[in-house]
Amino acid sequence: MEYQLFLPQKSDLVHFVTLDQTCLGGMWSLAGYEREWESPNGFLLGLRSPTSADLIGMGAFWQILEEAHITLLAIDPQFRQQGLGHYLLRALLTLAAQQQLERATLEVRASNVAAIHLYQKLGFQVAGRRKRYYPDQEDALILWLNHLQTLPLSVSLETALPAPTSP
């Protein structure tokens, strides 16, 4: 059994909203996901479970000039700690590199140590802080990753990730 990356169809977006509510507390509405899906500068990826074909992960970025602004990375809590966030982030960065983008940026909650560690493991570096960025007034760290074209990413939508043998 394998996890599968996919580019969603419009009919898949309702599942993105459900996972958004589970992981992010409803950051985006269905209309928001539809705008992302329809935008020529927006890129949206999904990750399916090997056992049920359910959506268990999602990621997105905006192409702004030569930059990928990563706007979304979420894994269903039941599937965390299996390397799937790393896999999905690598897939987003690979897609950005295929679009000839040169660098990537994102914001992350200053308290989200696990996510910061994941981003740093892939080479992201803290470049600044946005004070009171989130609705609960928590700061965001601004991270950047340069030289996307030279990174050894090579994740393909045609290549599925084998399911872990243990949860």
Backbone bond lengths (Angstrom), bond angles and torsions (degrees), N, CA, C in turn:
res aa  C-N    CA-C-N  psi(-1)  N-CA   C-N-CA  omega(-1)  CA-C   N-CA-C  phi
1 M - - - 1.456 - - 1.533 109.49 -
2 E 1.329 116.35 145.98 1.454 121.09 -176.42 1.522 111.05 -137.95
3 Y 1.348 115.04 145.54 1.462 120.81 168.65 1.511 106.55 -73.08
4 Q 1.328 116.38 149.35 1.452 119.07 -177.32 1.518 111.66 -130.38
5 L 1.339 115.50 124.52 1.464 121.82 171.60 1.517 108.41 -77.88
6 F 1.334 116.80 145.96 1.457 118.76 176.86 1.524 110.43 -154.48
7 L 1.316 114.17 153.17 1.457 122.35 170.05 1.525 106.01 -89.22
8 P 1.318 118.70 120.52 1.465 120.19 -172.42 1.524 113.52 -71.35
9 Q 1.318 113.18 152.75 1.455 122.21 167.22 1.529 106.78 -89.91
10 K 1.301 117.04 163.60 1.465 119.77 179.67 1.525 111.23 -58.15
11 S 1.318 116.80 -35.26 1.471 120.52 -179.48 1.532 112.34 -67.48
12 D 1.327 118.66 -17.35 1.470 122.48 178.11 1.525 112.18 -78.78
13 L 1.312 118.07 -17.95 1.464 121.03 -169.11 1.522 113.75 -63.83
14 V 1.315 118.17 -28.34 1.464 120.51 177.02 1.531 109.60 -61.03
15 H 1.323 118.31 -33.65 1.466 122.12 177.74 1.531 111.10 -71.37
16 F 1.335 116.54 -31.35 1.462 120.66 175.69 1.530 110.03 -65.58
17 V 1.330 116.28 -39.48 1.465 120.37 178.42 1.529 109.93 -63.84
18 T 1.318 117.41 -43.18 1.467 121.35 179.49 1.522 110.78 -61.67
19 L 1.333 117.07 -45.81 1.466 120.01 179.05 1.529 110.52 -67.29
20 D 1.317 117.37 -36.14 1.462 121.93 175.64 1.525 110.31 -58.28
21 Q 1.323 117.29 -45.03 1.461 120.81 179.39 1.521 111.23 -63.16
22 T 1.328 116.85 -39.03 1.467 121.45 179.57 1.521 111.51 -67.92
23 C 1.314 116.94 -45.64 1.470 121.50 -172.29 1.520 114.17 -91.44
24 L 1.313 116.76 -34.59 1.461 120.66 -168.74 1.527 113.45 -122.21
25 G 1.311 117.30 2.84 1.455 120.58 178.48 1.512 114.52 72.70
26 G 1.338 117.09 21.57 1.460 120.06 178.22 1.515 113.53 86.88
27 M 1.321 116.49 43.44 1.471 121.03 -179.45 1.535 111.23 -60.16
28 W 1.347 116.36 -44.73 1.461 120.61 -179.45 1.522 109.80 -119.79
29 S 1.324 115.62 147.73 1.464 123.13 175.23 1.532 108.84 -90.10
30 L 1.324 116.22 174.55 1.462 120.17 174.77 1.526 109.97 -58.65
31 A 1.328 117.55 -41.16 1.469 120.76 178.64 1.531 110.62 -61.32
32 G 1.333 116.99 -37.50 1.459 120.56 177.64 1.523 112.02 -64.40
33 Y 1.323 116.21 -43.70 1.472 119.29 177.36 1.521 111.51 -66.66
34 E 1.321 117.12 -35.76 1.463 120.04 177.19 1.522 110.77 -64.20
35 R 1.345 117.07 -39.85 1.478 120.10 176.80 1.525 110.34 -62.66
36 E 1.330 116.79 -43.47 1.471 120.25 177.68 1.519 110.77 -59.65
37 W 1.314 116.07 -45.62 1.462 122.23 -176.79 1.531 111.33 -65.22
38 E 1.324 116.08 -37.56 1.467 120.99 -177.08 1.523 113.14 -82.38
39 S 1.323 118.01 -20.38 1.454 121.36 -174.76 1.522 111.89 -70.59
40 P 1.338 117.62 132.43 1.465 119.20 175.81 1.535 112.38 -69.28
41 N 1.327 117.11 -15.44 1.466 121.33 179.46 1.524 112.84 -103.08
42 G 1.325 116.82 3.14 1.453 121.11 -179.89 1.519 111.34 -106.81
43 F 1.316 116.79 141.76 1.460 122.83 179.07 1.520 107.88 -129.09
44 L 1.317 116.49 128.83 1.448 123.03 -175.26 1.522 108.32 -129.19
45 L 1.337 116.60 130.96 1.463 122.31 177.68 1.520 109.48 -123.94
46 G 1.325 115.66 147.96 1.448 121.41 173.37 1.521 110.02 -121.32
47 L 1.326 115.18 161.78 1.460 122.36 176.91 1.517 107.43 -132.63
48 R 1.341 115.03 124.16 1.469 121.06 -177.01 1.520 111.58 -100.59
49 S 1.326 114.52 148.48 1.459 122.68 175.54 1.526 110.00 -69.02
50 P 1.331 117.30 144.49 1.470 119.50 178.30 1.527 113.20 -73.94
51 T 1.321 117.54 -18.94 1.462 119.27 -174.93 1.515 113.87 -99.15
52 S 1.332 117.78 -29.91 1.463 119.06 -174.02 1.519 114.10 -126.47
53 A 1.316 117.97 -6.18 1.471 123.74 -174.80 1.523 112.03 65.11
54 D 1.350 117.43 14.36 1.462 121.11 175.89 1.519 110.42 -72.64
55 L 1.325 115.79 151.79 1.457 121.15 174.05 1.524 108.64 -71.63
56 I 1.334 116.86 122.10 1.466 120.53 179.83 1.524 112.23 -121.60
57 G 1.329 116.84 -7.87 1.456 120.36 178.25 1.509 110.53 -153.79
58 M 1.332 114.85 154.65 1.464 119.61 179.01 1.515 109.32 -154.69
59 G 1.303 114.49 149.76 1.452 120.86 177.58 1.513 110.07 -149.85
60 A 1.322 115.54 156.45 1.458 119.68 -178.55 1.526 109.81 -153.69
61 F 1.330 114.96 153.51 1.459 120.23 170.08 1.515 109.61 -147.63
62 W 1.325 114.50 156.92 1.455 122.95 173.36 1.520 107.80 -104.29
63 Q 1.311 116.53 137.12 1.454 121.74 172.36 1.519 107.49 -89.58
64 I 1.346 115.31 114.55 1.461 121.54 178.53 1.523 106.66 -124.39
65 L 1.328 115.23 106.71 1.465 122.15 -173.21 1.521 108.71 54.03
66 E 1.339 118.81 -118.29 1.471 120.41 -177.88 1.528 112.07 -100.86
67 E 1.332 116.43 19.28 1.466 121.12 -175.40 1.530 111.87 -118.32
68 A 1.333 114.34 146.94 1.463 121.67 169.81 1.519 106.58 -103.43
69 H 1.323 116.16 115.27 1.461 120.31 176.34 1.528 106.51 -97.41
70 I 1.326 116.44 103.81 1.460 121.27 -177.75 1.522 108.10 -73.56
71 T 1.326 114.63 119.27 1.454 120.93 -174.03 1.523 112.82 -105.37
72 L 1.325 116.57 -13.43 1.457 119.69 -172.13 1.521 110.17 -158.42
73 L 1.323 115.49 132.79 1.465 122.28 170.13 1.517 105.95 -153.15
74 A 1.323 117.01 115.26 1.463 120.70 -176.64 1.522 110.29 -146.97
75 I 1.328 115.15 139.60 1.463 123.31 175.79 1.527 107.36 -125.05
76 D 1.314 116.15 134.83 1.465 121.27 176.64 1.533 109.02 -51.47
77 P 1.330 118.24 133.15 1.470 120.41 -177.93 1.530 114.43 -53.64
78 Q 1.320 118.29 -30.27 1.465 121.03 179.22 1.521 112.73 -70.31
79 F 1.333 117.77 -14.41 1.464 121.43 -176.19 1.526 112.82 -115.84
80 R 1.315 117.04 10.64 1.463 120.15 -179.83 1.527 110.95 -75.78
81 Q 1.315 115.90 166.85 1.468 124.04 179.12 1.529 112.27 65.39
82 Q 1.340 116.70 30.13 1.459 121.87 177.44 1.524 111.98 -124.21
83 G 1.327 116.90 7.00 1.459 120.20 -178.85 1.518 114.16 85.71
84 L 1.320 117.27 6.30 1.462 119.76 -176.15 1.529 112.55 -73.92
85 G 1.325 117.72 -33.89 1.462 120.19 175.79 1.521 110.62 -63.15
86 H 1.324 116.52 -42.66 1.466 122.27 176.93 1.521 110.19 -60.44
87 Y 1.323 116.22 -46.17 1.462 121.91 -179.68 1.527 111.20 -62.22
88 L 1.320 116.91 -45.74 1.460 121.28 -178.62 1.529 110.85 -67.54
89 L 1.323 117.62 -40.16 1.464 120.27 177.41 1.528 110.69 -64.11
90 R 1.327 116.94 -43.07 1.477 119.85 176.17 1.519 111.01 -59.76
91 A 1.327 116.99 -38.62 1.466 120.43 178.27 1.528 110.91 -64.28
92 L 1.335 117.28 -42.41 1.468 120.21 177.00 1.526 111.20 -61.45
93 L 1.327 116.14 -43.67 1.464 120.09 -179.75 1.519 111.55 -67.20
94 T 1.328 117.10 -36.31 1.464 120.84 175.90 1.519 110.11 -63.16
95 L 1.331 116.66 -45.08 1.460 120.75 178.23 1.530 110.60 -61.46
96 A 1.319 116.94 -41.06 1.470 120.38 177.53 1.527 110.74 -62.80
97 A 1.324 117.25 -42.73 1.470 120.85 178.67 1.534 110.38 -64.02
98 Q 1.323 117.35 -37.66 1.464 120.92 177.48 1.524 111.60 -64.49
99 Q 1.326 116.80 -25.18 1.462 121.72 176.57 1.527 111.42 -85.75
100 Q 1.338 116.13 7.40 1.469 123.50 -179.89 1.523 112.92 67.69
101 L 1.320 117.26 25.24 1.458 120.18 177.27 1.529 108.99 -78.92
102 E 1.320 116.00 148.95 1.460 121.41 -172.31 1.517 114.10 -97.52
103 R 1.324 117.38 -27.66 1.464 120.07 -176.75 1.527 109.90 -152.35
104 A 1.343 113.81 165.55 1.461 120.29 -179.78 1.520 109.17 -131.25
105 T 1.318 115.44 149.43 1.450 121.73 177.65 1.521 109.15 -139.29
106 L 1.319 115.17 159.69 1.460 121.30 177.28 1.513 109.25 -163.35
107 E 1.327 115.53 163.88 1.458 122.14 171.44 1.520 107.50 -113.12
108 V 1.321 116.24 144.75 1.458 121.84 178.90 1.527 108.25 -140.89
109 R 1.323 115.85 144.57 1.469 119.71 176.68 1.522 109.25 -56.83
110 A 1.306 116.33 135.23 1.464 121.11 -179.54 1.527 111.41 -60.47
111 S 1.326 118.05 -25.47 1.468 121.83 -179.07 1.532 113.33 -88.50
112 N 1.329 118.12 -6.67 1.466 121.10 -175.14 1.530 110.17 -85.61
113 V 1.311 114.80 75.78 1.466 121.90 -174.13 1.526 111.53 -61.05
114 A 1.337 117.75 -40.58 1.466 120.38 -178.95 1.526 110.78 -62.46
115 A 1.325 117.28 -44.49 1.462 120.48 179.81 1.526 110.96 -67.00
116 I 1.317 117.31 -41.84 1.471 120.34 178.97 1.521 109.92 -60.39
117 H 1.323 116.69 -42.54 1.467 120.71 178.07 1.532 110.63 -61.46
118 L 1.336 117.20 -44.01 1.466 121.28 177.91 1.524 110.51 -58.39
119 Y 1.321 116.99 -48.21 1.462 120.50 -177.99 1.522 111.24 -64.30
120 Q 1.306 116.97 -42.45 1.466 120.08 -179.97 1.526 111.26 -66.76
121 K 1.321 117.37 -33.16 1.459 121.07 177.99 1.530 111.12 -61.23
122 L 1.323 116.42 -30.48 1.458 121.09 178.24 1.532 112.42 -91.82
123 G 1.328 117.38 3.19 1.460 119.98 174.23 1.515 116.17 105.57
124 F 1.326 118.51 -2.38 1.460 120.19 177.18 1.527 109.62 -64.81
125 Q 1.326 114.95 144.70 1.462 120.96 178.46 1.528 109.30 -126.35
126 V 1.335 115.11 143.36 1.463 120.28 178.16 1.523 108.72 -69.39
127 A 1.324 115.17 128.37 1.464 120.48 -178.66 1.524 112.23 -116.84
128 G 1.318 117.30 -11.20 1.461 119.08 -179.27 1.511 111.21 174.35
129 R 1.307 114.78 -173.53 1.466 122.47 -177.28 1.524 108.24 -140.26
130 R 1.320 115.90 138.06 1.470 122.13 172.20 1.526 106.88 -106.05
131 K 1.310 115.77 111.44 1.460 121.77 -178.83 1.536 110.45 -66.42
132 R 1.317 115.81 135.54 1.471 123.08 175.37 1.526 112.23 48.93
133 Y 1.317 117.19 43.48 1.470 124.02 -174.71 1.527 112.28 -70.86
134 Y 1.312 117.01 -38.42 1.465 121.37 -174.69 1.530 111.24 -89.99
135 P 1.343 117.33 158.63 1.473 120.12 -178.23 1.531 113.69 -55.88
136 D 1.339 118.00 -28.50 1.466 120.46 178.20 1.531 111.89 -86.72
137 Q 1.331 116.68 9.76 1.466 125.46 176.33 1.534 114.27 77.41
138 E 1.325 117.82 8.41 1.465 119.62 176.77 1.524 109.61 -71.16
139 D 1.325 115.97 145.68 1.460 121.88 176.49 1.531 110.64 -72.64
140 A 1.319 115.25 154.74 1.460 122.34 171.72 1.521 108.55 -114.18
141 L 1.310 116.09 141.05 1.457 121.16 169.64 1.517 107.85 -90.64
142 I 1.320 116.67 140.46 1.458 122.82 176.79 1.524 106.53 -99.91
143 L 1.324 116.45 123.30 1.460 121.18 -179.77 1.520 109.59 -117.53
144 W 1.333 115.19 147.26 1.464 122.39 178.43 1.517 109.84 -131.13
145 L 1.318 114.76 147.58 1.457 123.13 172.19 1.518 107.15 -132.03
146 N 1.331 116.46 121.22 1.466 121.37 -178.65 1.522 111.25 -100.11
147 H 1.312 115.89 167.83 1.470 123.83 171.68 1.529 112.79 62.26
148 L 1.334 117.54 46.19 1.461 120.66 179.43 1.523 112.31 -56.11
149 Q 1.325 116.47 -33.21 1.463 119.94 -176.64 1.524 113.21 -66.82
150 T 1.322 117.11 -20.10 1.467 119.40 -176.93 1.529 112.96 -105.49
151 L 1.324 117.88 0.38 1.466 120.29 -178.59 1.526 110.70 -79.90
152 P 1.321 117.89 142.27 1.470 121.51 176.97 1.526 110.65 -83.17
153 L 1.320 117.03 78.92 1.462 120.91 -174.21 1.528 111.52 -96.34
154 S 1.297 117.24 -61.69 1.466 126.89 175.20 1.527 116.07 40.43
155 V 1.308 117.40 53.85 1.465 121.71 168.42 1.515 106.09 -101.18
156 S 1.312 117.12 133.57 1.449 121.21 -177.65 1.518 110.56 -118.28
157 L 1.308 116.32 144.98 1.458 119.57 175.28 1.522 110.78 -65.58
158 E 1.322 117.07 -19.65 1.461 120.74 178.40 1.524 111.65 -83.76
159 T 1.329 117.58 -11.54 1.459 121.26 -178.13 1.518 109.46 -105.71
160 A 1.302 115.73 119.10 1.462 120.23 179.23 1.527 109.73 -89.25
161 L 1.312 115.99 155.44 1.456 122.33 179.15 1.528 108.69 -95.78
162 P 1.345 118.42 125.00 1.462 118.93 177.87 1.514 111.62 -59.79
163 A 1.303 115.99 143.13 1.461 121.25 178.00 1.517 109.51 -70.00
164 P 1.328 118.07 141.40 1.455 120.49 176.08 1.534 109.56 -62.38
165 T 1.319 115.65 151.22 1.459 119.64 -179.69 1.511 112.62 -81.16
166 S 1.343 117.31 -18.89 1.460 119.80 176.87 1.520 109.04 -133.82
167 P 1.359 116.82 148.78 1.472 119.47 -177.66 1.495 113.70 -67.76
